[in-house]
Amino acid sequence: MLTLLDRNRHNHPPHVNHIYKVFIRCEIIGGSPTTSHEIQGVGFFAEVDIPELSLTRNEPSQIARKFEHYRHPDLPADFD
């Protein structure tokens, strides 16, 4: 696991539910990524090519931190 975040402790609009976000690092070892009723698209992006984010769900600083974890896999996990 890379990160466990309490959504309410970050710069997101209020939400009726209490939400924790979990970021994990994984690897595709078989099959292929597909869409579903919850996933509109699947893609892999270089850090400089990240598409526009849904700022109600993801902050640019959170994504930047994941690339830090990618470059430095020995970094400890982040917890709120």
N, C-alpha and C positions, 0 to 999 in steps of 0.2 A: 504494500500500500504506500502511496506517495503522500496522500493528504486526506484528512477528515475535517470538514468544515461545517460549522453551524451557520446556516444561511443568515440567521438573524444578526450575526456579529459582523456582517459585511455590508457593503453599500448596495443592497438590493431593496426594491420596494417591499412594503409590508405584504405578508401573505397569511391567509387564514390558517394554514397548516404550519407546524414546525418541521423544518426540513434540514437534514444533514446531507452534505455532498461528499461523496467518496471518489477520490481519484486513484486509480490503480494503473500500474504499468503492466501491459500484457503483450503477448506475441501471438500472431496467427500461426498456428502450426498445422492447420488442415482446413479444408473447405474454403469458403470465401465470405467476406462480410456481405450482408444483405439488409435490405430495408424491411420495415414491418409497420404495423399500425402506430408504433411509438417512434419510429426512426424514418425520417423523410429521405435521408441520404447518408452515404458513407463515403468518407474520403480521408486521405492522409495529406498533410500540408507541412511544408517547411515553415520555420518560425516567421520568416519574412512574408509568407504567402497565406497567413491565416485569414479566412474570410471574415466578413463583418459578424460580430458576436451578438447574440441575444443578451443584452446587458441586464435584463431582469433575471438571467440565470447564470451568466458567466462574466467575470471581470477580467479585463486584459492582464492585470497583475497576477491573477490566478493561473492563466495560461502561460505567462512568462515564467512563473515559478516551476511549472511542469517541464519546461525546456531546460531550466537549471538542473532539475532532477535528472533529466536525460543526459545532460553533459557531465554531471557529477553523480553517478549512481550511488555513491557512498553517503550522500546527504541524508540526514535523518528525516523521517516522515514528519509532516506538519500536522499539528492538532490544535483545534480551538479549545 
